[in-house]
Amino acid sequence: MGFRMPHPDTGEYVPMAIELLKSDGVGYTAPEIKAKFDGILDSVTNLSTTTTDKLKEMADLIGDIGELAGDTGSIVDTIKKELNQRGINVKWLGAVGDGETDDTPAFLAAEALSNNEYPIFVPPGTYLADQADLKGNYFGNGAFLIVKEREAFNATAPPSQKRDQRLFPLTSFPLPILNEFYGKNSGYKITLDAYGNTSTGEESLKNLTSGKQNTAIGFLSQMNNQTQYSNVSIGGSSLAQGSYYSRTTAIGNNSLKWAGIKDPIVSRHELWFNEKDLNNIWNISGTDSYILKQMNPEVEKLIQPTGYPAPQGAVIVNEGGGFPAATSSSQVLGNTGIGRNALLQLVRGIHNTAIGYQALARSYTTEKCTAIGAFALANNLAGKENIGIGRNAMKYNQTGQKNIVIGNNAMGYDVFGTRNIFIGHQAGQRSNGNKNASHTLNTVIGTYAHQNKTDGEANVSIGARTLLNGANGSRNVVVGTEAGINYTGNNSIIIGNKAMPSSNQDRLLWIDYGNDGNASPFIYGDMGNNIMNLRANLRPDTDASQSLGAPSRRWANIYASNGTINTSDERYKQNITDIPDEWLDAWSEVDFCRFKFKDAVSEKGSSARWHIGVIAQRIDEVFKKHGLDATEIGLLCYDKWDSEFVNKVDSKTGEFTGETIEVVKGGFMWGIRADECQFLEMALMRRETQKMQQEMRELKAALLK
């Protein structure tokens, strides 16, 4: 009976075979139907083969087709969607990728086709494309580009680092050429103008748009850097908050965290306030802020940023503020911070280097400072050109300038000191200076030197514990272990281990060895009264080699309990003869006289004393009349000297002007050796006496006849 089905026209059931074999009224035999099915099957097989080949070809172009995103829509829609995601393949445009063929035309064509709208896919391989700057967004794991080095890099690089090409590996997501970003939200705002940037860490370089040659490693590292260049930051929140900085290196959590901040509101800064409740900690004993306020009651005013109100709980009345915000990267330039909180609060400042925990941490507008060691220059709010090396070195210095300090705790509590050199453990630890920067121009070398000295200027101290308790003394020169340990005077020179003046009189010279048991120092000087005492025999370095005074540098008076001893040993003399009569004859015509010295008359007037002696020029004249040169005899001296000059110094700058000043005028001086004149006078008297005695003997003999 077989199967039946309703007739489409009459509705009657008829055998199915009748309708099955008809189409539009045409009947088909079973063999014909089989042939039709065979034809359809062949077409499907051919289509499958063609589709497989096409999909394989597509996979070669865009990657594994099995990883196509989504399973909705037709295969064509899926492929279109994937192409839109994957962008333009450089091999579509003729790129080879063998590392030798110049693929620059293919890359430029891809960029033109992309029109900055679609990313450009680069299959695995090495592509030489160094004939032009590439500006597209490229991606592709396993792909390496040999590209042209940017002119901007060569313009700033030293000669040894300049190059024509750079080998650059691509990553799995599209980026402008020469950038690498790893981490959530890292570099996702970057534009085609940026290059040479590398970041690792969540939100590192988060807002970078056109910055160049930056390296950021760590959570939030360089988060707000948008357009700056040549910065390196390693550590969570390093260089995180500011927007203006360049050529800066920050290594360590929070290092340079606030550098270049646009709105440096004090309440946002971790070290000044408790961030949880913003309590004012200026009056909490033991805190750094409390110590700072004790040393400088106006420090709260000093740190208020320009144009911002006082933070909650802070009593700041300095309207307008003390520190301006940064407005350009040129104000935050060339800084290096290594260590947690190093240069943490630098708002604007250039060429600072901080290495160590909280080194230069509160450096709001610091410039050209170097701090090495935990807390070194930690509170240098506005200092300039300071060097602090050692834990707590210049920890509380706030506005000092041009100090060089080396040693743990050295100048640790100084506030305003400037232009000092302190070298040694705890050297100058308690010095604090004042608002007039009176703690200045000191040079101190030695462990504990000046440790408890609170102020003073222009001191030079070399030796452990020198001027240890020196208070406010100034302009002293002290050399020796524990020299001047308790001296508080000024303008003195103290030399010797444990040399300690017996009084705090100013302008002392004290040279001694403190343990020798003598009541008086080896050398004592009262420079205020031009007095110097010696506890020593004074002698030249070698026999008969030095003079005491000079023709233009004469001593006024010589006081002695005994007369001078002159060499008269025959072994040291030759040509020993009698004094010639012509010498005595000439000397007999030299007149003795009385006189007054002109300078004494100028000083004392008519009360100037009379003196008795001879005149040197008259001796010369008389001897010449007798045909003799008195200067060949030791009794008469004629000395001549040249002018003496010193370099002129500018009173304002302290620099040499190139001019000279005459301090001693050239001239000459006649003089005598009084002892030889006396000897010659005595010889004349002896000769005349002997003549008289001979005449008397002759007269007596004549009378007796």
C-alpha positions in Angstrom: 0.0 0.0 0.0 2.9 2.3 0.8 2.9 5.8 2.1 0.3 8.4 1.1 0.3 12.2 1.3 -2.4 14.8 0.7 -2.6 16.1 -2.9 -1.9 19.8 -2.9 -4.8 20.7 -5.2 -7.6 18.2 -4.3 -6.7 17.3 -0.8 -7.1 13.6 -1.5 -4.5 11.2 -0.2 -2.5 9.7 -3.0 0.6 7.4 -3.1 3.7 9.4 -2.0 5.8 8.0 -4.8 3.6 9.8 -7.3 4.3 13.3 -5.9 7.9 12.5 -4.9 8.8 11.8 -8.5 7.2 15.0 -9.8 8.4 18.6 -9.6 6.2 21.2 -11.2 4.4 18.4 -12.9 7.5 16.8 -14.2 8.3 13.3 -13.1 11.7 11.8 -12.3 12.9 8.3 -12.2 14.8 6.9 -9.3 18.1 6.9 -11.2 17.6 10.5 -12.1 17.0 11.5 -8.5 20.1 9.6 -7.4 22.1 11.5 -10.0 20.8 14.8 -8.7 21.8 13.9 -5.1 25.3 12.8 -6.3 25.8 16.2 -8.0 24.7 18.1 -4.9 27.1 16.1 -2.8 30.0 16.9 -5.1 29.2 20.6 -4.9 29.1 20.5 -1.1 32.5 18.7 -1.1 34.1 21.2 -3.4 32.7 24.1 -1.3 34.1 22.6 1.9 37.5 22.2 0.3 37.4 25.8 -1.0 36.2 27.1 2.4 38.9 25.2 4.3 41.6 26.6 2.0 40.3 30.1 2.4 40.1 29.8 6.1 43.7 28.5 6.2 44.8 31.4 4.0 43.0 33.7 6.4 44.6 32.1 9.4 48.0 32.7 7.8 47.1 36.4 7.5 45.4 37.1 10.8 46.4 34.2 13.1 44.7 31.1 14.4 41.1 31.2 13.2 40.1 28.9 16.0 40.7 31.9 18.4 38.2 34.1 16.6 36.1 36.1 19.1 32.5 35.1 19.5 30.2 32.5 17.9 27.2 34.6 16.8 26.4 35.6 13.3 27.8 34.2 10.1 31.4 33.2 9.6 31.8 36.3 7.5 30.6 38.6 10.3 32.9 36.9 12.7 35.9 37.4 10.4 35.0 41.0 9.8 34.8 41.6 13.6 38.1 39.9 14.1 39.8 42.0 11.4 38.4 45.1 13.0 40.0 44.0 16.3 43.2 42.8 14.8 43.7 45.7 12.4 45.8 45.7 9.2 48.4 43.0 8.5 51.6 44.4 7.0 52.1 41.3 4.9 48.9 42.2 3.0 50.9 45.1 1.8 54.1 43.3 0.8 56.1 43.1 4.0 58.6 40.1 4.0 60.0 40.0 7.6 63.3 38.3 6.8 65.4 41.0 8.5 67.1 41.9 5.2 64.4 43.1 2.8 63.5 46.8 3.2 59.9 46.6 4.5 59.6 50.3 5.0 57.1 50.9 2.0 54.8 48.2 3.4 54.8 49.7 6.9 54.2 53.2 5.5 51.3 51.8 3.3 49.8 50.2 6.4 50.0 53.4 8.3 48.3 55.3 5.4 45.6 52.6 5.3 45.2 52.7 9.1 44.9 56.5 9.2 45.5 56.3 12.9 42.1 54.4 13.3 43.1 50.8 13.2 46.0 49.0 14.8 48.6 47.3 12.5 49.3 43.6 13.0 52.9 42.3 12.4 53.2 38.5 12.1 56.2 36.8 13.7 59.5 37.7 12.0 62.2 40.4 11.8 61.3 43.4 9.7 63.7 46.0 8.5 61.8 49.4 8.3 64.4 52.0 9.2 64.0 54.4 6.3 61.3 56.6 7.9 59.8 57.3 11.3 57.0 54.8 12.0 54.0 56.3 13.8 51.3 53.6 13.8 50.0 51.4 16.6 51.8 48.1 16.1 51.4 44.7 17.8 52.3 41.1 17.3 54.0 38.5 19.5 57.2 37.2 18.1 57.7 40.2 15.8 60.8 42.3 15.9 61.2 45.7 14.1 64.5 47.2 13.1 63.4 50.9 13.1 64.9 54.3 12.6 66.2 55.9 15.8 64.3 59.0 16.7 66.2 62.3 16.2 65.0 63.4 19.6 67.0 60.6 21.2 70.2 61.4 19.3 69.8 65.1 20.1 70.1 64.4 23.8 72.3 61.3 23.8 76.1 61.5 24.3 78.1 60.7 21.2 78.9 57.1 22.3 75.2 56.3 22.5 74.0 57.9 19.2 72.8 55.3 16.7 70.8 55.0 13.4 68.7 52.0 14.2 67.0 50.3 17.2 65.7 46.7 17.5 62.3 46.8 19.1 60.1 43.7 20.1 56.3 44.0 19.7 53.8 42.9 22.3 50.4 41.4 22.2 48.4 44.6 22.2 48.7 47.7 20.0 51.0 50.5 21.0 52.9 53.3 19.3 56.3 52.2 18.2 59.1 52.1 20.9 56.8 51.8 24.0 56.3 48.8 26.3 53.5 48.8 29.0 52.8 45.9 31.4 50.1 46.3 34.0 46.5 47.2 34.5 45.7 50.7 33.2 49.3 51.2 32.4 49.9 53.6 29.5 46.4 53.3 28.1 46.1 57.0 27.2 49.3 57.0 25.2 49.3 58.8 21.8 51.5 58.4 18.7 53.8 61.2 19.9 55.1 59.1 22.7 58.1 56.8 22.3 60.7 55.1 24.4 58.5 54.6 27.4 58.5 51.4 29.6 56.2 50.8 32.5 55.5 47.8 34.8 52.9 48.0 37.5 49.2 48.8 37.9 48.4 52.4 36.7 52.1 53.2 36.2 52.3 55.9 33.5 48.5 55.8 33.6 48.0 59.2 32.2 50.9 59.4 29.8 50.0 60.9 26.5 53.0 62.2 24.6 55.9 61.7 27.1 59.1 60.3 25.9 61.8 58.0 27.3 60.2 57.4 30.7 60.7 54.2 32.7 58.2 53.5 35.5 58.1 50.4 37.7 55.7 50.0 40.6 52.1 50.7 41.6 51.1 54.3 40.6 54.7 55.0 39.5 54.6 58.2 37.4 50.8 58.0 37.4 50.2 61.6 36.5 53.1 62.0 34.0 51.5 63.2 30.8 54.0 64.9 28.6 57.3 64.8 30.5 60.4 63.0 29.4 63.6 61.1 30.5 62.3 60.1 33.9 63.0 56.9 35.8 61.0 55.7 38.8 61.1 52.4 40.6 58.8 51.8 43.6 55.2 52.2 44.6 54.0 55.8 44.3 57.4 57.0 43.1 56.9 60.2 41.1 53.2 59.5 41.5 51.3 62.7 42.3 53.0 65.4 40.4 52.7 66.3 36.7 55.8 68.5 36.2 59.2 66.9 36.2 61.8 65.9 33.7 65.2 64.1 33.7 64.4 62.8 37.2 65.3 59.5 38.9 63.2 58.1 41.7 63.9 54.7 43.3 62.0 53.6 46.4 58.4 53.7 47.6 57.1 57.3 47.7 60.4 58.6 46.3 59.7 62.0 44.8 56.0 61.3 45.3 54.9 64.9 45.2 57.4 66.3 42.8 55.8 68.8 40.4 52.5 68.8 42.2 50.2 71.5 40.9 48.3 72.1 44.1 50.7 71.3 47.1 48.1 71.5 49.9 50.0 70.7 53.1 47.2 68.5 54.5 47.9 66.0 51.7 51.5 65.5 52.7 52.0 62.4 54.8 54.9 63.6 56.9 53.3 66.8 58.2 49.9 65.5 59.3 48.2 62.3 60.3 46.3 61.6 57.1 43.5 59.7 58.8 42.2 62.5 61.0 44.3 65.5 59.9 45.1 66.3 63.5 47.6 69.2 64.0 50.8 67.6 65.3 52.8 70.8 65.7 52.3 70.7 69.5 52.8 67.0 70.1 56.1 66.6 71.9 58.6 64.3 70.3 57.4 64.7 66.7 59.6 66.1 64.1 57.1 68.8 63.5 57.2 69.8 67.2 61.0 70.0 67.1 60.9 72.0 63.9 58.5 74.5 65.5 60.7 74.8 68.6 63.6 75.7 66.5 61.7 78.0 64.1 58.3 79.2 65.4 57.4 80.4 62.0 57.9 77.1 60.2 54.1 76.6 59.8 54.0 79.8 57.8 57.0 78.8 55.8 55.4 75.6 54.5 52.0 77.0 53.5 51.7 76.8 49.7 51.0 79.9 47.8 47.3 80.5 47.1 45.9 77.7 49.4 44.2 77.9 52.7 45.6 76.5 55.9 44.7 72.8 56.3 42.4 71.7 59.0 43.9 72.1 62.5 46.9 74.0 61.4 47.5 77.5 62.7 49.0 79.1 59.7 48.5 82.9 59.3 51.0 83.6 56.5 48.4 84.8 53.9 49.6 84.0 50.4 51.8 81.2 51.6 55.5 80.6 51.4 55.9 78.0 48.6 54.5 78.3 45.1 53.2 75.3 43.2 55.1 74.0 40.1 53.9 75.3 36.8 56.3 73.7 34.4 58.8 70.8 34.2 61.7 73.3 34.1 61.0 73.9 37.8 61.3 70.2 38.7 64.3 69.1 36.7 67.2 66.6 37.0 66.3 65.2 40.5 67.4 61.8 41.7 65.7 60.1 44.7 66.7 56.6 45.9 65.1 55.3 49.1 61.6 55.2 50.7 60.3 58.8 51.0 63.4 60.2 49.4 62.5 63.7 48.1 59.0 62.8 49.0 57.5 66.3 49.2 59.6 68.1 46.6 57.1 70.5 45.0 59.5 72.4 42.8 63.3 72.2 42.7 66.1 71.2 40.4 69.2 69.0 40.4 68.7 67.4 43.8 70.1 64.0 44.7 68.7 62.1 47.7 69.8 58.6 48.6 68.4 57.0 51.8 65.3 56.7 53.8 63.5 60.1 54.0 66.6 61.9 52.6 65.5 65.4 51.5 62.0 64.2 52.4 60.5 67.7 53.1 62.3 69.5 50.4 59.6 71.8 49.1 61.6 74.2 46.9 65.1 72.7 47.4 67.7 73.2 44.6 71.0 71.6 43.8 71.2 69.6 47.1 72.8 66.2 47.7 71.7 64.1 50.6 73.1 60.6 51.3 71.9 58.7 54.4 68.7 58.1 56.3 67.1 61.5 57.2 69.9 63.4 55.6 68.6 67.0 54.9 65.2 65.5 55.7 63.7 68.9 56.5 65.6 71.1 54.1 62.4 73.0 53.1 64.0 75.6 50.9 67.7 75.1 51.1 70.0 75.4 48.1 73.4 73.8 47.2 73.7 71.8 50.4 75.6 68.5 50.6 74.7 66.2 53.5 76.2 62.8 53.9 75.4 60.6 56.9 72.4 59.6 58.9 70.6 62.7 60.2 73.2 64.9 58.5 71.6 68.4 58.6 68.3 66.7 59.4 66.6 69.9 60.6 68.2 72.5 58.4 65.3 74.4 56.8 66.7 77.2 54.6 70.5 77.0 54.8 72.6 77.2 51.7 75.9 75.9 50.4 76.7 73.7 53.4 79.0 70.6 53.1 78.3 68.2 56.0 79.7 64.7 56.3 79.0 62.5 59.3 76.2 60.9 61.2 74.2 63.6 63.1 76.6 66.3 61.8 74.9 69.7 62.0 71.8 67.7 62.9 69.9 70.4 64.6 71.0 73.4 62.6 68.1 75.4 61.2 69.5 78.3 59.2 73.2 77.7 58.9 74.8 78.5 55.6 78.2 78.1 53.8 79.6 75.7 56.5 81.8 72.7 56.2 81.4 70.1 58.9 83.1 66.7 58.7 82.9 64.2 61.5 80.5 62.1 63.6 78.1 64.5 65.4 80.2 67.5 64.4 78.2 70.6 65.1 75.2 68.4 66.1 73.5 71.0 68.4 74.3 74.0 66.4 71.1 75.8 65.4 71.9 79.3 64.1 69.2 81.9 63.9 67.1 83.7 61.4 70.0 86.0 60.4 72.0 83.0 59.4 74.7 83.7 61.9 75.9 80.1 61.9 77.9 80.5 58.8 81.3 80.1 57.2 82.5 77.6 59.7 85.0 74.9 58.7 85.0 72.0 61.2 86.7 68.6 61.0 86.6 66.1 63.8 84.4 63.7 65.7 82.2 65.6 68.1 83.8 68.9 67.1 81.5 71.7 67.9 78.9 69.1 69.1 77.3 71.4 71.7 78.3 74.7 70.2 75.0 76.5 69.4 76.0 79.3 67.1 78.9 81.4 65.7 80.5 82.1 62.4 83.8 81.8 60.6 85.4 79.3 63.0 88.0 76.8 61.8 88.3 73.7 64.0 90.3 70.6 63.3 90.4 67.8 65.8 88.0 65.6 67.8 85.9 67.6 70.3 87.4 70.9 69.4 85.3 73.8 70.8 82.9 71.1 72.1 81.0 73.5 74.3 82.0 76.7 72.4 78.6 78.4 72.7 78.4 81.4 70.3 82.1 82.0 69.7 83.1 83.3 66.3 86.1 83.6 64.1 88.3 81.2 66.1 91.0 78.9 64.7 91.3 75.8 66.8 93.5 72.8 66.0 94.1 69.7 68.2 92.2 67.0 70.0 89.9 68.6 72.6 91.6 72.0 71.9 89.5 74.8 73.3 86.9 72.3 74.5 85.1 74.9 76.7 86.3 78.1 75.2 83.5 80.6 74.3 85.4 83.7 73.2 86.0 85.1 69.8 88.8 85.8 67.3 91.3 83.5 69.0 93.9 81.0 67.8 94.2 77.8 69.9 96.6 75.0 68.9 97.5 71.8 70.7 96.0 68.7 72.0 93.8 69.7 75.0 95.1 73.2 74.7 92.6 75.2 76.8 92.9 79.0 77.6 92.6 79.9 81.2 90.0 82.6 80.3 87.4 83.3 77.7 89.1 86.5 76.7 88.8 87.4 73.1 91.7 87.6 70.6 94.0 85.1 72.3 96.9 83.2 70.9 97.2 79.9 72.9 99.6 77.2 71.7 100.3 74.5 74.2 100.1 70.8 74.9 97.4 70.5 77.6 99.0 67.7 79.6 102.5 69.2 80.1 101.8 70.5 83.7 103.0 74.0 83.0 101.1 76.9 84.5 101.5 79.0 81.3 101.2 78.0 77.6 104.1 77.4 75.4 103.1 80.5 73.4 100.6 83.0 74.7 99.4 86.0 72.8 97.1 88.9 73.7 96.3 90.0 70.2 94.1 92.8 71.4 97.1 94.5 73.0 99.7 93.2 70.6 101.4 91.0 73.2 103.0 87.6 72.7 104.7 85.6 75.5 107.0 82.6 74.9 107.8 79.9 77.3 110.9 79.0 75.2 114.3 80.0 74.0 114.0 81.8 70.6 116.7 80.8 68.1 117.1 80.6 64.4 117.0 77.3 62.6 120.7 77.3 61.8 123.6 79.3 63.2 123.9 82.9 62.1 121.3 82.4 59.4 118.4 84.8 60.2 117.9 88.4 61.1 115.6 90.0 63.6 113.8 92.7 61.8 114.7 94.4 58.5 115.5 97.9 57.3 111.8 98.5 56.5 110.6 96.4 59.4 112.4 97.6 62.5 111.7 96.8 66.2 110.9 99.9 68.3 112.6 98.8 71.5 114.4 95.8 72.9 114.2 95.0 76.6 116.8 92.6 78.1 118.2 91.9 81.6 121.6 91.3 80.0 123.5 92.8 77.1 123.9 91.0 73.8 126.7 88.5 73.4 128.6 88.9 70.1 130.9 86.4 68.6 134.6 87.3 69.4 136.2 84.0 69.1 139.6 84.4 67.3 139.0 81.1 65.5 136.3 82.8 63.5 138.4 85.9 62.5 141.2 86.8 60.1 143.2 89.8 59.0 143.6 90.9 62.6 145.5 94.2 62.7 145.6 97.5 64.5 143.0 100.1 63.7 144.5 102.5 61.1 145.3 106.0 62.2 143.4 107.4 59.2 140.2 105.7 60.5 140.8 107.3 63.9 141.6 110.6 62.3 138.4 110.6 60.3 136.4 109.5 63.3 137.8 112.3 65.4 135.9 114.7 63.1 132.6 113.0 63.6 130.5 115.1 66.0 128.2 113.7 68.6 124.9 115.4 68.9 121.5 115.3 70.4 118.3 114.9 68.4 114.6 113.9 68.4 112.9 111.4 66.1 110.4 112.9 63.7 107.7 110.2 64.2 108.0 110.7 68.0 107.5 114.4 67.6 104.5 113.8 65.3 103.0 111.5 68.0 104.1 113.3 71.2 104.8 116.8 70.2 107.2 118.8 72.4 107.2 116.0 74.9 109.1 113.7 72.6 112.4 112.7 74.2 115.9 113.8 73.3 118.3 111.1 72.1 122.1 111.2 71.9 124.3 109.8 69.2 125.7 110.4 65.7 124.3 111.0 62.3 125.1 108.4 59.7 125.2 110.7 56.7 127.8 112.9 58.5 130.0 109.9 59.2 129.8 109.1 55.5 130.8 112.7 54.6 133.7 112.9 57.0 135.2 109.6 55.9 134.9 110.5 52.3 136.8 113.7 53.0 139.6 111.5 54.3 139.4 109.3 51.2 137.6 106.5 53.0 134.4 104.6 52.4 132.7 104.2 55.8 130.3 101.6 54.4 133.3 99.2 54.0 133.6 99.5 57.8 131.0 97.8 59.9 130.1 100.9 61.7 128.1 102.5 58.9 125.2 100.8 57.0 123.3 101.7 53.9 120.2 99.5 53.1 117.9 99.8 50.1 114.6 97.9 49.5 112.0 97.6 46.8 108.3 98.5 47.1 106.0 95.7 48.4 102.6 95.0 46.8 99.5 92.9 47.5 96.7 91.9 45.2 93.6 94.1 45.6 90.4 92.4 46.7 86.9 93.5 45.9 85.2 94.2 49.2 81.8 93.0 47.9 82.7 89.9 46.0 85.9 88.8 47.7 87.5 88.3 44.3 90.9 89.6 43.1 90.4 92.7 40.9 93.7 92.3 39.0 95.0 95.5 40.6 97.7 95.7 43.3 98.2 97.9 46.4 101.5 99.2 47.6 101.9 98.3 51.2 105.6 99.2 51.7 107.1 102.1 49.7 110.5 101.4 48.2 113.3 103.4 49.8 116.7 103.4 51.6 117.9 103.8 55.2 121.2 104.9 56.7 122.2 103.2 59.9 125.1 102.6 62.3 126.3 99.8 64.5 126.5 101.6 67.8 128.9 99.1 69.3 131.4 99.6 66.5 131.1 103.3 66.7 131.8 103.0 70.5 134.7 100.8 69.9 136.2 103.2 67.4 135.6 106.1 69.8 137.3 104.2 72.5 140.2 103.4 70.2 140.5 107.1 69.4 140.5 108.0 73.0 143.1 105.4 73.8 145.3 106.6 71.0 144.9 110.2 72.1 145.5 109.3 75.7 148.6 107.3 74.8 149.8 110.4 72.9 149.2 112.6 75.8 150.9 110.2 78.2 153.9 110.0 75.8 154.1 113.8 75.6 153.9 114.1 79.4 156.7 111.5 79.8 158.8 113.5 77.3 158.0 116.8 79.0 158.8 115.3 82.4 162.1 113.9 81.1 163.0 117.3 79.7 162.2 119.1 82.9 164.4 116.7 84.9 167.4 117.5 82.8 
